[in-house]
Amino acid sequence: MTPTFQIIVIGAGHAGCEAALVAARMGMKTALITMDRQAVARMSCNPSIGGIAKSHIVFEIDQLGGEMGKNTDFTGIQFKTLNTKKGPAVQALRAQCDKPAYSNRMLAVLLNTTNLTIIESNVREISTSNGKIDGVILADLSFIKGIAVIITTGTYLNGLIHIGKQSFPGGRIGEQSANHLSSSLKTLGFRLGRLKTGTPPRLHKNSIDLRSMTIQPGDEPPPFFSNEVRQLFHVEHKIEYERKFHVEQSNPLRPWYPGSCQMPCYLTHTTAITHSIIKDHLSESALYGGSISGTGVRYCPSIEDKIVKFGNKECHHVFIEPEGRDVAEIYPNGTSCSLPEKIQIEMIRSIPGLERAEFINWAYAIEYDYSDPTQLSHSLETKKIEHLYFAGQINGTSGYEEAAGQGIMAGINATLKIRGENPIIISRSEGYIGVLIDDLVTKGTEEPYRMFSSRAEHRLLLRQDNTRSRMRRFSERVGIHPPEYHAETLHQEALIAAEMVRLEKTFHSQVSLLQWLRRPETRYSDLPDIDPALPPEIIPQIEVAAKYAGYIVREGDLIARMKRLDDRAIPADFDYATVAALRMEAREKLARIRPRDLGQAARIPGVSPADLAVLAVLLRKI
């Protein structure tokens, strides 16, 4: 009998795990196909989650019922809040994870999820019938039937690994690539391009001299990504939870008490000798020696790129980061390269503290196929094939968080489509996930896309501290969090509103407490009259509402103006080619991307205000 599922997810990286989990949790009979179940959610590059803007995506995933934030909190070995001296819009959380524990815990979660089946195999071909998905064909030519398919193949599509002049196929080091699937997508008519990323070498911890480096400790108390772990960590629950934890130490879902025994990272730097070694051997690098054709990550460059493009810099930071509590590997963040092994040794040993470094794995670059993301709708469903979704690096993104954000949305929207319901579309003013997806499907990308706070024009409204409130209506539709959770969110929103009114009406020394709180140096705890019963997690929202009131009103007005454009829908079959008043470039790009509304049309590069005015006039006549 042919195995039959409602949703089939191809690839079990960070996008695939979130897609499969959310689909199964929403009641779909789901298959997750991976070459090796022991490699699920493997952190192939830096074993960290979060960072500027990326952490906002993780907070949003958590509110939608995803696993990345919780998995990070339970397997984290260091937690830090970044940009604490800057405004709330750009403050972010970053956690260093135990690499094996992260993957092991995610596998345990997958194996314990109802409606979810893990299949170890390699997908050879996507099967369609009458323009719709009907399943997948595996490497052994067996067929699995499915209503929807989500492709989350990471760097595996025609993956080619480079170390110096050596090149060999692979999705990651030591793992095979997926060449047949890439050919299948081309046969179906998808436009594929080529991108490149890379990773540093891995060094043995016992060969590193930390005495010449600057220690980088974690924060105490540790900040967390997931609401569940934040609740567990509250003082009133900590003793009871620790007691349960000690009883369950063999449980892979709880490898240790969250935030306990944090491990430090260390900071060192490159030297003039380092730079000289790299410059002298650039021609031997795969990147500069002509072996690589794909475009690399602009904002996470290799060490060769740094030396060439920032030649005036005397040194570059190198962060020494542990990959786990009980593993030997150290990650020298900042030394990604595609140099030959011999040159890697010279380069690394020219860095203070790494003079006797021993290598466990070599640095390498990897090229892979990706699909032009303008071939997708905002639901992440492909425009060519109904019920086929793409998520993660196949869409041209870089980073675990960007992949997971797409994965959970693809899983949610595939489920909703099967149910006959409208997709969830998060707008640019509602979430970083919305910014990410809109950028991809509207503008496309010719280099690995990485999320930054600067990409979000409404970032003051898209903070970490208000994620629970701004994502509430989406979370309610997904239905993974229980009704009591949403009721508590509404209660918190009411508490914030009531406290803002109280602060405005309560005076001290002839000044309202609200005016007092608006002073830059004043925190809520500094006020002469505070409400001690307020939940601590809503205090930052009260402070932001007071200090940034004028900016928040201005942002609201701007969003309302933009919404008028978003409300002007464009028919899916609109014939741009017949509109002579549109410039040729605008006609071509509008016909290729087919924006859903005037707001999206306005964000397409090459579409001018004059083109928008023409469209607006024509739409009034429809």
C-alpha positions in Angstrom: 0.0 0.0 0.0 1.3 3.5 -0.9 2.2 5.5 2.2 -0.2 8.5 2.3 0.2 11.8 4.2 -1.5 15.1 4.2 1.8 17.1 4.4 5.3 15.9 3.4 8.3 17.9 4.5 11.6 17.4 2.7 14.7 18.1 4.9 15.0 18.2 8.6 17.1 21.3 9.2 15.7 24.2 11.2 13.1 25.1 8.6 12.0 21.5 8.1 11.7 20.7 11.8 9.5 23.8 12.4 7.3 23.0 9.3 6.8 19.4 10.3 6.1 20.1 14.0 3.6 22.9 13.4 1.7 20.9 10.8 1.5 17.8 13.0 0.5 19.9 16.0 -2.3 21.5 13.9 -3.6 18.0 13.3 -2.1 17.1 9.9 -0.8 13.6 9.2 2.8 14.6 8.5 5.9 13.0 7.1 9.4 14.4 7.6 11.9 13.0 5.1 15.6 13.3 6.1 18.7 11.5 4.9 19.8 10.9 8.6 17.5 11.3 11.6 20.5 11.7 13.9 21.3 15.0 12.0 18.0 16.8 12.5 18.3 20.5 13.4 22.1 20.1 13.1 24.0 23.3 13.7 26.3 23.0 10.7 27.9 26.4 11.3 27.9 28.5 14.5 26.1 26.7 17.4 24.2 29.8 18.4 20.7 31.1 18.1 19.6 34.8 18.0 21.5 38.0 17.5 20.4 41.4 16.1 16.9 41.0 14.6 17.3 37.3 14.3 16.2 36.9 18.0 13.0 38.7 17.1 12.1 36.0 14.7 12.8 33.3 17.3 10.4 35.1 19.7 7.7 35.2 17.0 8.2 31.5 16.3 7.7 30.8 20.0 4.4 32.7 20.0 3.2 30.7 16.9 3.8 27.5 18.8 7.2 26.6 17.3 10.1 24.9 19.0 13.3 26.8 18.2 13.2 29.2 21.2 12.4 26.4 23.7 15.0 24.1 22.2 17.6 26.9 22.6 16.7 27.6 26.2 16.9 24.0 27.2 20.2 23.4 25.5 21.9 26.8 25.8 25.3 27.1 27.5 25.5 30.9 27.4 22.8 33.7 27.2 23.4 37.4 26.5 21.3 40.4 25.7 22.9 42.5 23.0 22.7 46.3 22.5 21.7 47.0 26.1 23.0 50.6 25.8 20.9 51.2 22.7 17.1 51.7 22.2 14.6 48.9 22.8 14.0 48.4 19.0 17.5 47.0 18.5 18.0 45.1 21.7 18.3 41.4 21.1 19.0 38.0 22.7 21.8 35.6 21.6 22.4 32.2 23.0 25.3 29.8 22.6 24.0 26.2 22.4 25.4 22.8 23.1 25.5 21.5 19.5 24.9 17.8 20.1 22.2 18.5 22.8 20.3 20.9 20.5 20.0 18.3 17.8 19.3 15.4 20.2 16.6 17.3 22.0 14.9 18.4 18.7 14.9 14.7 17.6 13.3 13.7 20.9 10.6 16.3 20.3 9.9 15.1 16.8 9.8 11.5 17.9 7.3 12.4 20.7 5.0 14.4 18.4 1.6 12.9 17.5 0.8 12.8 13.8 4.5 13.0 12.8 6.4 10.2 11.0 10.2 10.5 10.3 11.3 8.7 7.1 15.0 8.2 6.4 15.5 8.6 2.7 16.6 10.9 -0.2 13.9 12.5 -2.3 14.6 12.0 -6.0 11.6 13.8 -7.6 8.5 15.9 -7.0 5.4 14.3 -8.4 2.6 16.4 -9.8 -0.8 15.9 -11.5 -2.7 18.7 -13.3 -0.5 21.4 -11.8 -0.9 20.1 -8.3 1.3 18.2 -5.9 0.4 14.5 -5.5 3.5 13.2 -3.7 7.3 12.5 -3.9 9.5 9.8 -5.4 12.3 8.6 -3.2 15.8 7.4 -4.2 14.6 3.8 -4.4 11.8 4.9 -6.8 9.1 4.2 -4.2 6.3 6.7 -4.1 4.8 8.6 -1.1 1.5 10.2 -1.7 0.8 13.7 -0.2 -1.6 16.6 -0.5 1.1 19.2 0.1 4.9 19.2 0.0 7.3 21.6 1.8 10.8 21.7 0.5 13.4 22.8 3.1 16.7 21.4 1.6 19.2 23.9 3.0 22.5 23.7 1.2 21.9 20.2 -0.2 20.6 21.1 -3.7 23.6 20.3 -5.9 25.9 21.1 -2.9 29.6 21.4 -3.8 32.2 21.7 -1.0 35.4 23.6 -1.6 38.7 23.4 0.4 41.4 25.2 -1.5 41.6 23.7 -5.0 39.7 20.6 -3.9 36.0 20.4 -4.6 33.6 17.5 -4.0 29.8 17.0 -3.7 28.2 17.3 -0.3 25.2 19.0 1.4 27.4 19.5 4.5 30.9 18.1 5.2 30.6 14.3 5.3 27.0 14.3 3.9 25.7 13.7 0.4 24.1 16.3 -1.8 20.6 16.2 -3.4 21.3 16.5 -7.1 18.2 14.7 -8.5 15.8 16.9 -6.6 17.5 20.0 -8.1 17.0 18.6 -11.6 13.4 17.8 -10.8 12.7 21.4 -9.8 14.3 22.7 -13.0 12.1 20.2 -15.0 9.1 21.7 -13.3 10.1 25.1 -14.6 11.6 26.8 -11.5 14.4 29.4 -11.9 17.4 28.3 -9.9 20.5 30.2 -9.1 23.7 29.6 -7.2 24.8 30.8 -3.8 27.8 30.3 -1.5 28.3 30.1 2.2 31.1 28.8 4.5 32.2 27.8 7.9 35.4 28.1 10.0 37.6 25.2 11.1 36.9 23.4 14.3 39.8 23.4 16.9 40.5 21.2 19.9 39.8 23.0 23.1 42.8 21.6 24.9 45.1 23.2 22.3 44.0 26.7 22.9 45.7 29.2 25.3 42.9 31.3 26.8 45.2 33.4 29.0 45.9 35.9 26.1 42.2 36.4 25.4 39.4 38.5 26.8 36.7 36.5 28.6 33.1 37.0 27.4 30.7 35.8 30.1 27.0 35.3 29.8 24.3 37.4 31.6 23.1 36.6 35.1 20.2 36.0 35.4 20.1 34.5 32.0 17.5 35.9 29.5 15.4 33.3 27.6 13.6 33.0 24.3 10.5 31.0 25.1 7.7 32.0 27.3 7.5 28.5 28.8 11.0 28.6 30.1 10.7 32.2 31.3 7.8 31.0 33.4 9.7 28.0 34.7 12.6 30.2 35.7 10.5 32.5 38.0 11.8 32.2 41.6 8.5 30.8 42.9 8.8 27.8 40.5 12.6 27.4 40.4 13.0 25.1 43.5 10.2 22.8 42.4 11.4 22.7 38.8 15.0 21.9 39.9 13.8 19.0 42.0 11.9 17.6 39.0 15.0 18.3 36.8 17.3 16.2 39.0 14.9 13.3 38.8 14.7 13.5 35.0 18.4 14.0 34.2 18.4 11.2 31.7 15.5 12.9 29.8 16.9 14.4 26.5 14.1 16.9 26.5 15.7 18.5 29.7 19.4 17.9 29.5 20.1 20.4 32.4 18.3 23.2 34.2 17.9 26.1 31.8 20.6 28.8 32.2 22.7 26.8 34.7 26.5 26.6 34.6 26.9 29.0 31.8 30.2 28.7 29.8 32.2 31.7 28.8 33.3 32.6 25.3 36.6 34.4 24.6 37.7 37.2 22.3 41.0 37.4 20.4 41.9 38.9 17.0 43.8 38.5 13.8 47.2 40.1 13.3 49.3 41.6 10.6 50.9 38.2 10.1 47.5 36.7 9.7 46.6 39.2 7.0 49.9 38.7 5.2 49.4 34.9 5.1 46.0 35.3 3.6 47.1 37.9 1.0 50.0 35.7 -0.1 47.7 32.7 -0.7 44.5 34.3 -2.1 45.0 32.5 -5.4 44.9 29.2 -3.6 41.5 30.1 -2.0 38.5 28.6 -3.7 36.8 32.0 -3.4 39.5 34.0 -5.1 41.1 31.3 -7.1 38.1 30.9 -9.5 36.6 27.7 -8.2 33.4 29.3 -6.8 30.8 30.9 -9.0 28.1 31.4 -6.4 27.5 34.7 -4.6 28.6 34.7 -0.9 27.1 36.3 2.2 27.8 40.0 2.2 27.2 40.6 5.9 29.0 37.5 7.2 32.1 37.5 4.9 34.9 34.9 4.9 38.2 36.0 6.3 39.6 36.3 2.7 36.8 38.8 2.0 37.5 40.8 5.1 41.2 41.1 4.2 40.5 42.1 0.6 37.5 44.4 1.2 38.7 46.0 4.5 42.4 46.3 3.8 42.7 49.3 6.1 41.8 47.3 9.2 44.7 46.3 11.3 42.9 43.4 12.9 39.5 41.6 13.0 37.7 40.1 16.0 37.8 36.3 16.5 35.4 34.9 19.0 36.4 31.6 20.6 33.1 29.8 21.2 32.6 26.3 22.8 30.3 23.9 20.8 29.1 22.1 23.9 29.7 21.0 27.5 31.2 17.7 26.8 32.7 18.1 23.3 36.2 19.0 22.2 35.3 21.3 19.3 35.8 25.0 19.6 34.3 27.4 17.0 36.7 30.3 16.0 34.0 32.7 14.9 35.3 35.1 12.3 37.7 32.7 10.5 35.4 31.2 7.8 37.5 30.5 4.7 38.1 28.2 1.7 41.9 28.1 2.0 43.9 24.9 1.6 44.5 22.9 4.8 48.2 23.9 5.1 47.4 27.6 4.8 44.5 27.3 7.3 47.0 26.0 9.9 49.4 28.9 9.3 46.6 31.4 9.4 45.0 30.1 12.6 48.3 29.7 14.4 49.1 33.4 13.8 46.2 34.4 16.0 47.0 35.2 19.7 46.1 32.2 21.9 45.9 29.8 18.9 49.6 29.4 18.3 49.4 25.6 19.1 45.8 25.0 17.8 45.0 21.5 16.7 42.4 21.0 14.0 39.4 18.7 14.3 37.7 19.8 11.1 38.8 22.0 8.2 37.1 25.2 7.2 35.3 25.0 3.9 33.0 26.9 1.5 29.9 25.4 0.0 28.0 26.2 -3.2 24.4 25.2 -3.6 21.3 25.8 -5.8 18.5 28.1 -4.6 15.2 29.1 -6.1 14.3 32.7 -7.0 11.9 33.5 -4.1 9.8 35.8 -6.3 8.3 32.6 -7.6 6.4 32.3 -4.3 3.3 34.0 -2.9 3.3 35.4 0.6 2.0 32.1 1.9 5.3 30.6 0.6 3.3 28.5 -1.8 4.9 28.4 -5.2 3.0 30.1 -8.0 3.8 27.3 -10.5 2.7 24.3 -8.6 -0.3 24.3 -6.2 0.3 22.8 -2.7 4.1 23.1 -3.2 5.9 25.3 -0.6 9.6 26.4 -0.3 11.2 27.4 3.0 14.7 28.2 4.3 17.9 28.4 2.3 16.2 27.2 -0.9 14.7 30.7 -0.9 18.1 32.4 -0.7 18.3 33.1 3.0 21.1 32.6 5.4 20.8 31.7 9.0 19.0 29.2 11.2 16.4 31.8 12.4 15.4 33.0 9.0 15.0 29.3 7.9 12.9 28.4 11.0 10.7 31.5 10.5 9.9 30.4 7.0 9.5 26.8 7.9 6.8 27.5 10.5 4.9 29.7 8.2 5.0 27.2 5.3 3.7 24.5 7.7 0.9 26.7 9.0 -0.2 27.8 5.5 0.0 24.3 4.0 -2.3 23.2 6.8 -4.7 26.0 6.4 -4.9 25.4 2.6 -5.7 21.8 3.1 -8.5 22.9 5.6 -9.8 25.3 2.9 -8.9 28.3 5.0 -7.2 31.6 4.1 -3.4 31.7 4.7 -1.8 33.6 7.6 0.1 36.6 6.1 2.1 38.6 8.7 2.5 42.2 7.4 5.7 44.2 7.6 4.2 46.2 10.5 3.3 43.1 12.5 6.4 41.0 12.6 10.0 40.4 11.4 8.8 37.2 9.8 6.5 39.4 7.7 9.4 41.6 6.7 11.5 38.6 5.8 8.9 37.0 3.6 7.8 40.2 2.0 11.4 41.1 1.1 11.9 37.7 -0.5 8.8 37.4 -2.5 8.7 41.0 -3.6 12.3 41.9 -4.1 14.0 38.5 -4.5 17.7 38.1 -3.7 20.9 37.6 -5.6 23.0 36.9 -2.4 22.3 35.1 0.8 19.6 37.2 2.6 20.2 37.9 6.3 17.8 39.7 8.6 18.7 43.1 10.2 16.7 45.5 12.2 17.4 48.1 9.5 15.3 46.1 7.1 12.2 46.7 9.3 10.9 50.2 8.8 8.5 49.8 11.8 11.1 48.3 14.1 10.1 50.4 17.1 6.8 48.5 17.1 8.4 45.1 16.4 10.3 44.7 19.7 11.1 41.5 21.6 9.2 42.7 24.7 5.8 43.1 22.9 6.0 39.9 20.7 3.3 38.1 22.7 0.8 40.9 22.2 1.5 41.7 18.6 1.5 38.0 17.5 -1.6 37.1 19.5 -4.2 37.1 16.7 -1.9 34.9 14.6 -1.2 32.6 17.5 -5.0 32.2 18.2 -5.6 31.1 14.6 -2.8 28.6 14.7 -4.3 27.1 17.8 -1.3 25.5 19.4 -1.2 27.6 22.6 -4.3 26.9 24.8 -7.1 29.4 25.2 -5.9 30.3 28.7 -2.7 31.5 27.3 -4.4 33.9 25.0 -6.7 35.1 27.8 -3.6 35.8 29.9 -2.1 37.8 27.0 -5.3 39.9 26.8 -5.2 40.4 30.5 -1.6 41.7 30.3 -2.7 44.1 27.5 -5.4 45.4 29.8 -3.0 45.8 32.7 -0.7 47.9 30.5 -3.5 50.2 29.4 -4.8 50.6 32.9 -1.3 51.4 34.3 -0.7 54.0 31.6 -3.9 55.7 32.6 -2.9 55.5 36.3 0.5 57.0 35.6 -1.0 59.9 33.7 -3.5 60.7 36.5 -1.1 60.2 39.5 1.0 63.2 40.4 4.1 63.6 42.6 5.7 67.0 43.2 3.3 68.5 40.7 4.5 66.2 37.9 2.5 63.2 36.6 4.2 59.8 37.0 3.9 59.4 33.2 5.9 62.6 32.7 8.4 61.4 35.2 8.8 58.1 33.4 9.4 59.9 30.1 12.7 61.2 31.4 15.5 59.3 29.7 17.3 58.1 32.8 14.1 57.0 34.7 13.0 53.4 34.9 9.6 52.2 36.1 11.2 51.0 39.3 12.5 54.5 40.0 9.0 56.0 40.3 7.8 57.0 43.8 4.5 55.1 43.3 4.6 51.8 41.4 2.3 48.8 41.2 4.3 45.9 42.7 1.7 43.4 41.5 2.4 44.0 37.8 3.9 41.1 36.0 7.6 41.9 35.4 7.4 41.0 31.7 5.1 43.9 30.9 7.2 46.6 32.6 9.4 47.1 29.5 6.3 47.7 27.4 5.1 50.4 29.8 8.5 52.1 29.7 8.6 52.1 25.9 5.0 53.3 25.7 5.9 56.3 27.9 9.3 57.2 26.5 8.5 56.7 22.8 4.8 57.9 22.7 5.3 60.4 19.9 7.3 58.1 17.7 4.7 55.3 18.2 1.9 57.6 17.2 3.9 58.6 14.1 4.5 55.0 13.2 0.8 54.2 13.6 -0.1 57.0 11.1 2.5 55.8 8.6 1.2 52.2 8.9 -2.4 53.5 8.3 -1.3 55.3 5.1 0.5 52.2 3.8 -2.5 50.0 4.7 -4.6 52.1 2.2 -2.2 50.8 -0.5 -2.3 47.3 0.8 -6.1 47.3 0.7 -6.1 48.1 -3.1 -6.0 44.5 -4.4 -4.7 43.8 -7.9 -6.4 41.0 -9.8 -4.2 37.9 -10.2 -4.8 37.9 -14.0 -4.1 41.7 -14.5 -2.5 42.1 -17.9 0.4 44.5 -17.4 1.7 44.1 -20.9 -1.3 46.0 -22.4 -0.7 49.1 -20.2 1.3 51.4 -22.4 1.5 54.1 -19.7 3.7 51.8 -17.6 7.4 51.9 -18.3 8.8 48.7 -19.8 10.9 47.8 -16.7 7.8 48.2 -14.5 5.7 46.0 -16.9 8.3 43.3 -16.9 8.8 43.2 -13.1 5.1 43.5 -12.3 4.3 40.7 -14.7 7.0 38.5 -13.2 6.2 39.1 -9.5 2.5 39.7 -9.8 2.0 41.7 -6.6 -1.2 41.0 -4.7 -1.9 44.8 -4.0 -0.6 48.3 -4.6 1.4 48.2 -1.4 3.5 45.2 -2.6 3.8 46.8 -6.1 5.3 49.9 -4.4 8.0 47.8 -2.9 9.2 46.2 -6.1 12.5 47.6 -7.2 12.1 49.4 -10.5 8.4 50.3 -10.0 8.3 54.1 -9.7 5.6 56.4 -8.0 4.5 57.3 -11.5 3.9 53.6 -12.3 1.9 53.3 -9.1 -0.3 56.3 -10.0 -1.1 54.6 -13.4 -2.0 51.4 -11.6 -4.2 53.2 -9.1 -6.2 54.9 -11.8 -6.7 51.6 -13.7 -7.7 49.7 -10.6 -10.5 52.3 -9.9 -12.1 51.3 -13.2 -12.1 47.6 -12.4 
